[in-house]
Amino acid sequence: MENLRIPGPTPCPSDVLQAMSRQMINHRGPEFGEILNDITDKLKQLFQTKGDVFLLTGSGTGGLEAAIVNTLSPGDKVLSVTIGVFGERFGTIAEEFGAEVIPLSFEWGKAADAETIRQALHAEPGTKAVLVTHNETSTGVTNDLASISSVVKEFDKLLLVDAISSLGSINLPVDDWHCDVTVTGSQKGWMVPPGLAMVSLSQEAWQAYSEAKMPRFYWDFTKAKSYLEKGQTPWTPAISTVFALSISLEMILREGLANVIARHARVAKAAQDGIKSLGLSLFAEESHASNTVTSVAASDGLDTKKLLRILREEHQVVLGGGQQRLDGKIFRIGHLGWVTEDDIEAVISALKVALPQAGFRRAS
Ligand SMILES: Cc1ncc(COP(=O)(O)O)c(C=O)c1O
């Protein structure tokens, strides 16, 4: 079996996969209603929220679009805090739907600075919302969301959070950190195949909804809410993936959220230490290096494409490359969801053999 270590889709435990082989059920019937209600309760615990949580059929990007179209109107000013590919995507979605996007970009590999966000909000008092990526998967950096949130709330703005590769793996107390819409995706730390986005909403988000005029249909949150009250989703859900999520949430709660978060921190430390022991450097600034994905700078002659091919063909280890302008400049080890230190040890052992074959000459 491959050691799939990309930052999503992530490997799924066999009980989760088996759940997907179940026969279909009526998505408007009582059994589905029970499963949906149970999943919603469990997600609220894991989002650490008393607000609404909806299960949407779609990928994470669909969840990001839902966050925007349900809370904003064309012409609204939006501060888009970006530290990588996914932050840029969040801003692009807002722009496509007619928001006036004010980009606030930080150097890739670094975290966003709360003080700079404060200055930006001070300079643009008419800003309606701030878009932030909690964990930037493309660079392996986790933003200090608690500090960013306190600045955003100092100015009483809406906070829309892409937590696709952090929620359920890195601590994110949605209510304590005043996140108005928070989005995650099933194929990340949730140990479930792709196909579902999960989103939470605060009271302030509902207030924004009541004024929001962006066009929406499939993602409309009032439809999601009114159907959830009947134990349904507005549209046909990805039922097999819902079965899978129901099992994975049980597993996560059995392990305990705090333990899951601590395991991710341990595994990330093992990845970071292992990388350094090989003479490589982290791409991310170390103080904000992610607990779900480790990005590694290509240096000293390393051909990342060759490296990834050797790892895949000769070691059955699958790692991620760099995206967009980081193509060929970094590689990434995903360690979220169903992962232990042993999986990372196997990656480091394979890297030890493959690195010299891929041109890496350790600087002495
Ligand atoms: C932080 C982040 N945002 C957004 C996305 C996009 O999610 P999806 O590919 O499920 O649409 C990803 C997926 O890698 C991600 O890691």
The ligand as a Tripos MOL2 file, in Angstrom:
@<TRIPOS>MOLECULE
LIG
   16    16     1     0     0
SMALL
NO_CHARGES

@<TRIPOS>ATOM
      1 C1         -6.4550   25.7640    2.8270 C.3       1 LIG1
      2 C2         -7.2210   25.2160    1.6650 C.ar      1 LIG1
      3 N1         -8.1940   25.9660    1.1240 N.ar      1 LIG1
      4 C3         -8.9280   25.5320    0.0830 C.ar      1 LIG1
      5 C4         -8.7030   24.2990   -0.4730 C.ar      1 LIG1
      6 C5         -9.5290   23.8540   -1.6200 C.3       1 LIG1
      7 O1        -10.3060   22.7730   -1.2620 O.3       1 LIG1
      8 P1        -10.9140   21.8060   -2.3730 P.3       1 LIG1
      9 O2         -9.7720   21.3100   -3.1950 O.co2     1 LIG1
     10 O3        -11.5670   20.7330   -1.5310 O.co2     1 LIG1
     11 O4        -11.8910   22.5730   -3.1630 O.co2     1 LIG1
     12 C6         -7.6940   23.4790    0.0460 C.ar      1 LIG1
     13 C7         -7.4040   22.1680   -0.5690 C.2       1 LIG1
     14 O5         -6.2780   21.7380   -0.6530 O.2       1 LIG1
     15 C8         -6.9430   23.9500    1.1360 C.ar      1 LIG1
     16 O6         -5.9750   23.2000    1.6650 O.3       1 LIG1
@<TRIPOS>BOND
     1     1     2 1
     2     2     3 ar
     3     2    15 ar
     4     3     4 ar
     5     4     5 ar
     6     5     6 1
     7     5    12 ar
     8     6     7 1
     9     7     8 1
    10     8     9 2
    11     8    10 1
    12     8    11 1
    13    12    13 1
    14    12    15 ar
    15    13    14 2
    16    15    16 1
@<TRIPOS>SUBSTRUCTURE
     1 LIG1         1 GROUP 0 **** ****
